[in-house]
Structure formats: structure tokens, C-alpha cells
Amino acid sequence: MAVIEMHFPEWRSLVIHESSPSARGTSLRLQRECPKYVASQYFPGIPPGTVHRGFRCEDLGRLTFADDSVDLHITQDVLEHVLRPADVFREIERTLRPGGAHIFTVPLVRRHEPSVPRAVPGERGEIQHVLPPQYHGNPVDPQGSLVTNDWGFDITRHIHDACGLFTHIIVIDDLSRGIRAELIEVAVTHKPRHHAAR
């Protein structure tokens, strides 16, 4: 929340989409204080863009939002679970309004080493495991979410290669606010106000 307020102090008046929100912290505050907040989850078999179980059904790689329609995309520990990250980065760029941003957290477990895929899509849509499967908790699926990518700091290059946008990584270490931990980076991908579509 500190990074959102730092870069977008007017966030309460913005169109904010959050994918896979949690039931605490930043997600609850955005839901409570931002009238144009939209929360989404991905539900296989549910028509995209429809509301299911209180969430808008959205696939980050094929968003139903119109071009240039979202001020802020928020994802908290989501990008390590997408099979086609380049598609996600392009869709976020497409749907962001000029001057908007994608503010996100993702475990940068590889740090200064190159990012590596753990799972990739096969030719027939099946999942092919490159590394032994790992799962994280998922609030809408008791089986959990498959970890598909072990990201490093070079995620910024992957984003730029996919959609032409620049990303910077912020680390806040502030015990007065109870902020100190490993893997605490927050990344911000900005869409310039004068951005030419690719």
C-alpha cells in the first residue's frame, strides 16, 4: 500500500483492477476505499468478464478490459503462477491507460541469476514440467496454484521485451512501519502518458 500511495496518492479516484486479491491488508483497503476497484479471479470454464462467486472472471493473458481503460493493475504474488508471462505483460500494457501502472509483488527467488521456467505450455495445451512441481496456496482452489516461473531481477527485461514498458523495483525497509523481510520487493511498471502502441 505504501508504494501505491507513493506513486498514486489519488488512488481512491482511479480504476483499479486487482487479480487474485487476498482477504486482508492492501486488498481489503482498496475494496473498502476505492469505488472503482474491481477484483478478479480466474475460474476455468466460466465466461471471461462475468461475475462468479463475487469476483470478475479474468485470465491475465486474455483480459476482457478495453484498451486504455485501467489506471492501476495490482497483482500480489501472482506472476509466478502464469504459464505465458509475455502474454500477461502485453495485456497489462494494452489495458493500462497512459500514465497508469502495474504495481506488483512476485517472489524474486533467483535474485541476480537469470529467471527460469518451472512449467511451460505444451503444443496441445497441456502443462509440461521443466522442474519438479511446486504449489502455493490459492484462495479459490484447494489444490493450490502451480509455480510456473522462478523469477529474478531480470523480470524487468522480460517485461520490456514483451511490451516495451520499463519497470523499477522498490525495496522499503522501515521498522517503524513493521516492514522488514526477505523477498519484500515491489515492482512498478509505468505506461508513459505518451505511449505509442506496439
N, C-alpha and C positions, 0 to 999 in steps of 0.2 A: 504493500500500500504506500510505503514511503516513496518508492520510485514513481508510482502513478501521480502522487501529489507533487513531486518534484518537477515532473515534466508536463503534467496536465492539471494544474490547480483548478481548472474549470470542469473537472471530470463529471461533476453531477449533472451538467447540461449536455453531455455527449451521448452519442450512440455507442454503447459498449457491448461487445459480444464476448462472452466467456465460454470456452469449450471445457466440458468436464469439470464444472466447479466443485469445490469442496463444500462441506456443510459447516464451515467455520471461517473465522478470520476475514481476509480480504473479500472472499466471495459473498459472505453474508452482508458485509458493509456495502458493497456495490449494489447488491439486490435491494437493500433497505433504503439507500440514499440516492440512487440514480434511476429516475423514472424511465429512461430509455435503455435500461440494462436488459440484455437477452442472454439467457443461459441455455446451452445446448449439450446434448449427449448424442453419441452415435448408437442407434438401435438397428441392428441388421433386420431387414425385412419390413421396416417402417418407411413409408414415403418420406423422402427428404423434404424439409421445410414444414412438416406438420408437427403438431404438439402431441407428445406421448409421455405419460407419467409426469407431467408438469414441466417437461423440457422440450425445446425445439429440436427435432432430429436433424443433425448435420454431420456430414462427412467432411472433415477438414480439407480433403483433397478434391472435393467437388461441392463447394459451398453453394447454397441457393440464394445468398445475398446478392443484390445487384452490384454492378461496378460502382466504385467510389461511394459506398453507402455506409461504411462503418468507420467511426472515428478511432476506436481502440479495439483491437483484438487482444484478449487476455488468455494465456494458457499457462497453467501451473503444473509442471511435471507431466506434460502430455506428449511432447515431441520425441521422447524416447520410445513411444509406442506406435508411431505411424510407419506404415510399410513403404510409402512413396513420399519421402520428405520433400523432394523437389516440387512435387505437385502441390503440397501444402504451402510451401513458400510462395509459389506463383499465385495460388488462390488468395492468400492473405494480401499480397500486393495488389491483385485485381480489385478486391473488395474494399480496401482501405481508401478513405478519402485523402486527397493530397493534404499534407500536414498532419496526418494521422500516424499511428504507430501500432506495432505488435509488441506488447510487453510480456515477457515470458520467463519462466524458470525451467531449467532442464538439468538433470544431473550431468555435470561435465566431468565424468569419471575418468576420462582419458587425459584430462588436463592438457599438457603440452605435446602429447602424442597424437597422431592422426586418428580421427574418428573411424570406427569400424562398424559395419552392419552385423547384427546378430541373426537377423532373418530377412529374407527378401521374397518378393512375389515370384512364383513360378509362371511358366508360359500359359498354364491353364487356370491361373488364379489361385493355385494352392500356395501355402506358405512353405518355403524351403529354409531350413535352419542351417545357418553358417556356423554358429556356436551353440553350445548346449542351451536349451530354453531356460529363460528366467521370466518370472512373473511378478508384477506389482499388484497391490490391491486396487480394486475397481468398485466404486460405489453402486454401479448398476449391473455388475456381472460377478457372481460369486466365484467364478473360475479365475478371476483376475485378468490383468492386461499383460500380454506378451511384450517383453522388451525387445524392440527391433533394432535399436541403434545404441551403441556406446559412444557418446559424443565427447569431443574435446573442444578446446578453444577455437579450433578451425571450423566450428559450426558457422562462424561469421562468413567464412569463404564459401561454404556450401550455400548459404542464403544468397549471397551476392551472385554466385554463378547461376542460381536458379531464376532469380527475379530482378537482379540489378540493384537491390537495395542494400544499404550499409547498416551494420549492426554494431553497437558498442555494448560492452559488458561492464556492469556496475557491481561493485562489492561495497556493502555498508557494514562496517564493524563498529558497533555502538552499544556498549553495555548499558548505557543509560536508558536505552530503549529495549534492552533484552535481546539484542541482535549480535550473536557471535556463534558461528558453527562452521562446519565444513560444507562444501557444496552449496553455498549460500548466494551464488552469483545470480543477478537478474540481468537479462538481456533486453535491449530495446532496439527494434528495427524501425527506423523512421522512413516514411514516404514523403519526399520533399513536396513543398507546396506547388512547385512547377516541375512535375514529373511526367516525362514522356513515356507512354506505354510501350512495352517491348513487343 
